[in-house]
Amino acid sequence: MKHASDLKRNLFSIDGKSYSMYKELRGSYRFDGYILSLDRIQGDPFAPPSALSLQIPFEATGIPAEYLETKNRRITLQDYLTRRLAKEMEDYSFKARGSGKSGLIAISRCGQTVLERTACRITEKAVFVRFHVGFPANGRRINGRELEKILFQFLPMCAEEALFYRNMNPKHLERAIFLSDDQQFIREELKKRGLAAFVAEGAVLPRKSGVSDLPMKGAVPFQSPDSLKVTMELPHQGRICGMGIPCGISLIAGGGYHGKSTLLNALESAVYNHIPGDGREYVICDDTAVKLRSEDGRFIKDADISMFINDLPNGKDTRCFSTLDASGSTSQAAGISESIETGSSLFLIDEDTSATNFMVRDAFMQRVISRSKEPITPFVERARQLYEQAGISTILVAGSSGAFFHIADTVIQMDSYRPFDITEKVKELCPEYPDAAGMPPVFQLPQSRRIMSVPKELQRERQRRPLKVKVHGIDSFSIGKETVDLRYVEQLEDGEQTASLGRLLEYALEYLTDEKRTIPQIVSLLEEKLEAEGLESLFSGNAVCGFARPRKQEIVACFNRFRR
């Protein structure tokens, strides 16, 4: 391994020369107390910035070893260090000047949730940090002296301030670690107590705006109805009270703008842990929960949607249903079938984003159009069976149809952002409004065995050149010439998760598709690899900054939307 002095000498030797000569610096260099690696070097000052990494012995950081005792703690510590380093780098970014991206110093920008990222990975032996640097240039000529400032002044100062325990506030770090312990404790308590979700008293659910995930100032703090209030004794926080939503079928009702969707949005994000100060730190949901909705125009391949749709006029087999342009009802039926395959035990549904004819059929419509002429069995007739025969709960937001009251175990009314348990009141009223639902067809869980294969045109494309994955924000990515649309996969929290989905799909097509394995089998193999080796194992080189791990549910959703 080369020494830092070699790097400095090489920098001076190429100063002022063609920008492409920066590539000669690629490699690892030993500095005082850490190793700096130049993993990928940009070919032009206007190209995506270079990828660098630091490796520091864990013992040298002084961080207490007990903060690595569990997976949950390790991920929280990684997240904490990434945020600290991002803050330090922001102060030094673009202080070295030049053309294009010269002087950029950046690492992953973390949001309100705690995600496992490639930006920082910690083992018992070392802390690995990965980030981007824009190598400075004058025009398209190397500016070695400015890069020397970055590598020998700015980066060491950032690392010293952000990554060493002696420069941290121990109480702040302890608070983050202890919060993650408490959050994990609540997740385990949900299973023990038969709860689908928990919302702590005092939680701040509304967000600052539609484009900001920060808590809204002056928002009404959450207050649990007495009938749904549960108390937990957390390991660190101590006694905490909040609303426990029981497993089964729970209905969130109320007038418009009173907080129904706000509560559901908080629950769909609660499959992840949140950072201190977010307002939703103690809002915890079953971590297999899936937000379902209709997706007009969605691609569906070999899905068993017969639980909801049968006897189509064209005679199409709904036990192995495919379409390039799904309707709202068929897309929602496929979403449920695919989510069952992932092992989800909780569905989150908002009436506003659902296909009306898929969710419910009122009495008048049933009189006009008989059941024998309607191929759709609405969700309202299947929800109870899904819970009692498959153990899948539902939390449903409804504001227009009273049909859901008849199947609900729990009814929560949101009134000016405050929840009220109106279950008993609703049960008393139900006999006055008879249930129009008839006897649905026999219940049977989806039986599809969907094989993942690589189409011939994609194989030819891959033979000509390696498949390229290009990320278009959080909503989509392209692989080769194909774009995968993830707009309606609503539980993606970060564009880095989307980037990972692109790489996971590429890896699956390259190594795991064999014309025999089903999608669940392939995803299980990927999950095992990620658990054992981390996201880094999907990459051939070390330039792996800018990725965050998605859940199994989002991986399956991504593969199901790959049209080829």
TORLO-822704 format. One record per residue: residue in one letter; y, x, z of N, C-alpha, C in turn. Coordinates in steps of 0.1 Angstrom, whole numbers, plus 5000, padded with zeros to 4 digits. Layout:
<nodes>
aYXZYXZYXZ...
</nodes>
This chain:
<nodes>
m498850085000500050005000501350095000k502250054992503550124991504350105004h505350195005506250185017507650135012a508350075022509650025019510550125012s510450255015511250355009510950364994d509650334990509350334976510050224968l510150114975510849994969512350024967k512950084977514350124976514550224965r513750324964513850424953513750364940n512750274938512550204925513750114921l514250054931515449974929516650054923f516850164928517950254923517650304909s516350324906515950384893516150284882i515950154885516050054874517449984874d518350014883519649954884520349964871g520849844866521549844853520749834841k519449844842518549834831518149684827s517349674817516949534813516249454824y516649334825516149244836514649244837s513949264825512449254825511849364833m512549474836512049584844511849554858y512449444863512249394877510749374879k509949344869508549324870507749444875e508349564873507749684878507649694893l508449604900508449614915507349524921r506649454913505649364918504649444927g504349384939503349454948503749434962s503049494971503349484986503849614991y504849595001505549715007505549695022r505249805029505249805044506549835049f507149745056508449765063508149785078d509149805086508949815100508549685106g507349665110506849545117506349435108y506449445095505949345086505649395072i505049315064504749355050505449255041l506249305031506949225022506149235008s505849115003505149114990506049044979l506149114968506849054957505748994948d505448864949504248804943504448764929r505548704926505848674912507348694909i507548764898508948804895509448734883q510548664884511148594872511448684861g511348634849511648714837513048704832d513848624839515248604834516048544846p517348584847518148534859518248384859f518048314848518148174847516848094848a515748174849514348124851514148084866p513048004868512747974882512648104891p513248104903513348224911512048284914s512048414918510848494921510248444934a508948464935508148414947507848544956l508248534968508048644978507248594990s506748684998506048655010506248765020l506148715033506248805044504948795052q504448905057503248895066503548965079i503548895090503948955103502748935113p502349045120501249025130501648915140f500748825142501048715151501448765165e500748865170500948915183502448975184a502949025173504249085173505348985174t505048855170506048755171506348715186g505448735194505548695208505348545211i504948475201504748325202503548305211p503548215221502348195229501148155221a500048215224498848195216498348055218e498647985229498147855231498747755222y499747795214500347705204499547695192l498447775192497447765180496147705184e496047645196494747595201494147485193t494947395187494447285179495047285166k494447225156495047215143496347145143n496547045151497746965152498947065157r498647145167499647235172499947345162r498947395155499247495145500147445133i499847325129500647265118502147245123t502247195135503547175141504347305142l503647415147504347545148504747595134q503847575124504247625111505447545106d505547415108506647335104507947385112y507747415125508947455133509547585127l508647685124509147815119509747795105t509147705097509747685083511147625084r511347535093512747475095513647585100r513247665109514147775114514547875103l513547915095513748005085514647945074a514447815071515347755061516747755065k516947725078518347725083518947865082e518247975086518748105085519048145070m518048115061518248155047519448085041e519747965045520847885040522147965042d522248035053523448115056523648235047y522548285042522548405034522448375019s522048255015521848225001523048244993f522948314982524048334972525148424977k524848494988525848604993525648724984a524548744978524348844968524648774955r525548834947526148764935525548814922g525748734912525348764899525148644890s524448664879524348554869523148464873g523248334868522148244870521848214884k520648234888520148204902520248324911s521048424906521148554914521548524928g520848574938521248564952520648444959l519948354952519348244959518248294969i518248244981517248264990516848134996a515648084994515247954998513847935002i513547845011512147815015512047665014s510847605016510747465016511747395025r512247285020513147195028512347085034c512247085047511346985053512146855056g511546745055512146615058511946575073q511746445075511646395089510146395093t509246425084507846425088507346575089v506246585097505646715098504446725089l504546815079503446825068502946965069e501646985064501047115063501547175050r502247285050502847345038502347485036t502447525023502147665020503247765024a504447705027505647785030505347875042c504547825052504247905064502747865068r501947975069500647955074500348055085i499848015096499648095108498148105111t497648225113496348245119496448325132e495348345138495348425151495848565148k495748615136496048745133497448765127a497948665119499248695113499948565110v501348575107502148475102502448505088f502148415079502448435064503548335061v504648385055505748305051506048325036r506148215029506348225014507648155011f508448215002509848164999510248214985h511448174980511948214967513248294968v513348384959514548464958514948474944g516248454941516748474928517248624926f516448704918516848844917518148864910p519048934916520448944910520549014896a521448974889521749034875523149024872n523649124864524949114857524649084843g524848964839524448914825522948914826r522249004818520849014818520449154821r521249214830521049354834520749354849i519849434854519449444868520649484877n520849414887521849454898521049484910g520549614910519649664921520349664934r521549694935522249704948522349574955e522549464947522649334953521249294958l520149324951518849294955518449374968e518949494968518749584980519349514992k520549444991521149375002520149265007i519549194997518749085001517449135008l516849235002515549275007515649355020f516649435021516749525032517749485043q518649385040519549335051519349185054f519449105044519448955046518048915051l516948945044515648905048515248945062p515349075065515049125079515749045089m517049015087517848945097517348795098c517048735087516448595087515148595095a514248685092512948695098513048715113e513948805117514148845131514648715139e515548645133516148535140515248415141a514448395130513648265128512248275134l511648395133510248405135509748475148f510648525155510348595167510748515180y509748505189509948415200511148455209r511448585209512548635217513848575213n513948525201515248465196515248315195m514148255200514048115200514448055213n514747925213514947855225513547805229p512847865240511547825243511347675245k512347615251512247465254512147385241h512947425231512947355218511547355212l510947485212509647495206508647425214e508647435227507747355236507847205233r509047165232509247015229508546975217a508647055206507947015193506447015195i505947125202504447135204503947015213f504646995224504246885233504346745226l505346725218505446605211504246585202s503846685195502646675186501346645194d501246695206500146665215500146515219d501346465222501546325226501246235214q501646275202501446185190499946185187q499246295189497846295186497046205197f497546215209497046135220497145985217i498245945212498445805208497545765197r497345855187496445825176495045795181e494545875191493245855196493145735205e494245695211494345575219494245455211l494845455199494745345190493345305188k492445395185491045375182490345315195k490645375206490045325218490445185222r491645155219492245025224492144915213g491544945202491544845191492844805185l493744905184495044885179495144945165a495944875156496244935143497445015143a498444995152499645065152500345045166f501245145169502045135181503445175178v504445095183505845115181506445125195a506945245198507545265212508845185214e509045145226510345085230511445195228g512545155223513645245221513645315208a512545295200512445365187513545315178v514045405169515045365159514445365146l514245245140513445225128514345225115p515545165115516345165103516845305100r516945335086517345465081518845455077k519345575076520845585073521245515061s520445535050520645465037519445465029g519445405017518345405009517945535003v518845635004518545774999518445875010s518545825022518545925034517445875044d516545965048515545925058516045955072l517245985074517746015087517945885095p517945885108518045755116519445705114m519545565114520845505113521545505126k522845545126523645545138523945405142g523845375155524245245160523145135157a521945175153520945075150520445015163v519844895161519344825173518044895177p517944945189516645005194515544905195f514344955192513144865192512844815206q512444685207512144635220510844545219s509844575226508544505224508544375231p507944275224507644145231506744175243d506844105254506044125266504544105263s504244005254502843975252502144075244l502844165237502244275229502544405235k503144415246503544535252502244605258v502144735255501044825260501744945266t501045005276501545115283500545235282m501045355279500245465278500745575286e499845665292500245775300500045905291l501045955285500946065276500846195283p500146295277499946425284501246485289h502346475281503546545284504746455287q504946355279506046265280505846175293g504646155296504346065308504245915303r504645825311504445685308505345635297i504745565287505545515276505045375273c506045285270505745145267506045115252g505445025247505744985233504944865228m505144825216504344715210503144775204g501944715208500744745202500344635192i500144675180499744575170498144575169p497544475173496044475174495444485160c494144535159493444535147493144385144g492944355131492844225126493844195116i494344075115495344035106496644005113s497644085110498944065117499944035106l500743935109501743885100503143915106i504043975098505444005101506243905094a506843805101507643705094509143715099g509943625093511343625097512243605085g513543575087514443555076514743695069g515443675058515843795050516843885058y516644015056517544105063517444115078h516344065083516244075098515244185103g514744265093514044385097512544385094k512044285087510644285084510144405076s510844435065510444545057510744685064t511744685072512144805079510944835089l510344745095509244765104508044815096l507744745085506644795076506844935071n508044965067508345095062508145205072a508445175085508245265096506745285098l505945175096504545185098503845265087e504345255075503645325064503945475065s505145515070505445655072504745705085a504345615094503745655107502345715105v501845725093500545795091500745945093y502045985093502446125096503146135109n503146255115503946275127505446295123h506346265132507746285129508346385139i509446445135510046545143510946485154p511146565165512046515176513446475170g513946365175515246315171515246225159d514046195153513946115141514045965145g513745935157513845795161512445725160r511545785152510245725150509145815155e509545905165508545995170507345935176y507545815182506445745189506045615181v506245615168505745515160504545565153i503345525157502145575152501245475146c500645505135499845405127498445465124d497445385123496145435118496445525106d495945645107496245745097495545735083t494645625082494045595069494745485062a495845435068496545315063497045335049v496945235040497445245027498345125024k499545165018500545065014500045015000l499844884999499344824986500444744980r500544744966501444664959500944644945s501644554937501244534923501944644915e501344684904501844784895501644734881d502544654875502444614862502344734852g501344734843501244834833500344954838r499744944850498945054855497745074847f497245194846495945234840494845214851i493745144847492645124855491345164848k490445234854489245284848488045254857d487145164852485845144858485945104872a486945014876487044974890486344834891d485744824903485044694906486044604913i486644504906487644414911487044274913s485744264913485044134913485244064926m485644134937485944064950487043964948f487943994938489143914937489243844923i488643904913488743844899487343844893n487043724888485743694881485943594870d484943584862484843484851486043474843l486443594837487543604828487243534815p488243464809487943394796487343474785n487743604785487143694775485843744778g485243714790483943754794483843894799k485043964801485044104805484444114819d483644224821482944254833483944304843t484144234854485144274864484444364875r483144394874482544484883482644624877c483044644865483444774859484544754850f485744734856486944684848487844804844s488244804831489144904826490244844818t491444894819492544854811493644964811l494344964800495445064798496744994803d496744864805498044794809497744674818a497544714831497144604840498244514843s497844394847498844294852499044314867g499944244872500244264887499044234895s498344124892497144084900496044184899t495744224887494544314885494844454891s496144494890496544624896496344624911q496744514917496644504931495244494936a494444424928492944414931492344554930a492744624920492144764918492644854929g493844844934494344924945493544904958i493144774960492344744972490944804971s490344784959489044844957489044994958e490045064952490145204953490345254967s491145174975491445214989490245204998i489445104995488145085002487245215000e487245264988486545384985486945504993t488245514997488745625004488445615019g487945495024487645485038488845425046s489845365039490945315046490545195055s491045195067490745085076491944995079l493045015072494244935074495044925061f495344795057496144775045497544725050l498644785044499944745046500544675034i500944555035501344475023502644405025d503544415015504844335016504744235005e504944115009504943994999505844024988d507044084990508044104980507544194969t506644284971506144374961504744344956s504344224959502944184956503044084944a501844074937501743974927501443834934t502343734932502243604938500943544936n500443544924499143474921497943544927f498143674930497043744937497043714952m498143694958498243674972497843534977v498243434970498043294975498143194964r497443074966497642954957497842834966d498942764964499242654973498342534969a498442424977497642304976497942234963f499242224959499542154947498942224935m499042364934498542434923497042424922q496342414934494942394934494542264929r495342164931495142024926495242024910v496342094906496542094891495542184884i495342304889494442394882493242414892s492142364888490942364897490442514898r489642534909489142664911488242714900s487542624893486642664882487442724870k488742684870489642734859490442854863e490342904875491143014880490243134884p490343244876489443354879489843434891i491043414897491543494908491143424922t490543504930490343464944491443524952p492443454957493643514963493343594976f494143684979494043774990493943695003v494643585004494643505016493243455020e492443445010491043395012490043515015r490543635013489643745015489943835027a491243815032491643905043490843895055r490443775059489543755071488243825069q487643805057486343875054486444025054l487544075049487744215049487744275063y488244195072488344245086486944225093e486344115092485144075099483944145093q483944165080482744225074482844375070a484044415069484344555065485144635075g485644575085486444645095487844685090i488344615080489644655074490744555079s491744605087492844525091493844515081t494744415083495944395074497144375082i498244435079499544405084500344365072l500844235072501444175060502844125063v503744155055505144105056505243975047a505543865053505643745045506943665049g507643615039508843545042508943405034s507943385025508143255017506943165018s505743215021504543125021503943115035g503742985039503142965052501642965052a501042995040499542995040499043105048f499743215050499243325057499143305072f499943205077499843175091498443125096h497743065087496443015090495343125092i495643245087494643345088495043455098a496243445103496843555111496243545126d495943665131495543675145496743695153t497743765148499043795155500143765145v501243695150502343665142503643725149i504343815143505543875148506743825140q507643765147508943725140509943835143m510543885132511743975133512943895133d513843905143515043835144516143935148s517043965139518044065141517444195146y516444245139515744365142514944365155r514844255162514044245174512844165171p511644215176510344145174510144035185f509543925180509143825190507743775186d506843765196505443725194505443565193i505243515181505243365180503843315176t502843395179501443355176501143215181e501343195194500943065200501742945193k502942965191503842865184503242825171v502842935163502342915150501042835150k500142875159498842815160498942665164e499942625172500242485175500642405163l501442475154501942405142500942405130c499942495130499042495119498342365116p497842285126497242155123498142055115e499442075117500341985110500442015095y500042135092500142185078498742235074p497842145070496442185068496342295057d495342375060495042495051494442445038a495042475027494542435014493342515009a493142635015492142725010490742665010g490042685000488642634999487642745003m486442725000485442825003485442934992p485743054995485843164984484443204980p484243264968482943314964482443414974v481143434973480443524983481143664983f481343714996482043844998481043954995q481544054987480744174985481644294983l481444394990482344514988482144574974p483144644969483144704956481944804955q481244804944480044884941480244984930s481445014926481645094914481245244917r480745304907480545454907481245514896r482445544899483345594888483245744886i482745784874482445924871483745984865m484146104870485346164865484846264854s485446264843485146354832486346414825v486146514817487246574810487146534795p488146454790488046414776488046524767k487446504755487346614745488746674741e489746584739491046634735491646714745l491346684758491946774769491146904769q489846904766489147024766489647114755r489947054743490447144732491847194736e492647114742493947154747493847274757r492947264765492747364776492147494769q491447484759490847604752491947684745r492947614740494147674733494947754743r495247694754496047754764495847684778p496047764789495847694802496647574804l496147474811496947354813498047384823k499247334819500447354827500747234835v501147244848501547134856503047144858k503747044855505147044857505546914865v506246944877506546834886507846774883h507946644883509246574880509646504893g510046574903510446514916509146464923i509446364932508346314940507546204932d508046154921507446034915506446064904s506346184899505446204888505246354885f504246384878504046524873503346514859s503446614851502746624839501746734839i500546704833499546804832499146814818g499346924811499246924797500246834791k499846744782500746644776500746514783e500046504794499846374801500746364813t501446254815502246234827501546144836v501446174849500846094859501946034867d502045894867503045824873502645784887l503445834897503145804911504245734918r505045664910506245584916505745484927y504645424925504245324934503145374944v503045504945502245554956503245584967e503545484975504745484983504645574996q503445624999503345705011503445855009l503845894997504146034994505546065001e505646165009506846195017507646305010d507146385002507746504997507346544983g508246594975507846644962506846754962e506746824973505746934974504346874975q504246754980502946684980502546654965t503546604958503346574943502946704936a503546814939503146944932501746974936s501346954948499946974952498946884945l499346764943498446664936498246714922g499246764915499146824902498146934902r498247024911497247144912495847094916l495746994925494446944928493746884916l494446804908493946744896493446854887e494346954885494047064876492747134880y492647164893491447234899490247144897a490347014899489146924898488746924883l489646914874489246914860488647044856e489047154861488547284858487247324864y487047284876485847334883484847224889l485347104890484447004897483946884889t484546864877484046754869482846804861d481746724862480546764856479746654849e480546544847479946414841478946354851k478846394863477946334873478646294885r479646374890480246344903481246224901t481246144911482246034912483546084918i484546004916485946044922485846064937p485245974945485146004959484346134962q483346164955482546294957483446414954i484246404943485046514939486146534950v486746424954487846434964487246484978s486046454981485446504993485246654992l484846704981484746854979486046914980l487146854975488446914976488946914991e488646804998489046795012488346905020e487046925017486347035025486947165022k487347195009487847325006489247345012l490047235012491347245019491247265034e490247195040490147215054489647355058a488747405050488247545053489147655049e489847645038490547755032492047735030g492447605031493947575029494247565015l495547515013496047494999496047614991e496147734997496247864990494947884982s493847824986492547854979492547794965l493547714962493547654948494247744938f494847854943495647934934494948074932s495048124920494448254918495348374923g496648354924497548454929498148424942n499148494947499748464960501048384959a501448354946502748284945502548134947v502348094959501947964962502947884971c504147934972505147854979505547734972g505947624980506347504974505347394972f504347394982503247294981503047244995a502747114996502447045009501146965007r500346955018499046885016499246735017p498746665007498746525007497446475014r497446345018496346285024495246255013k494046235018492946195009493246065001q494045975007494345845001495245874989e496145964990497045994979496346074968i495446164971494646234961493846134953v493246044959492445944951493345854943a494545814948495445744941495945814928c496145944930496646024919495546034908f494346064912493246074902493045934895n493245824902493045694896494145664885r495245734886496345704877496445814865f495445894865495345994854494645934842r495445894832495045814821493945884812r493846014812492946074803491546074809
</nodes>
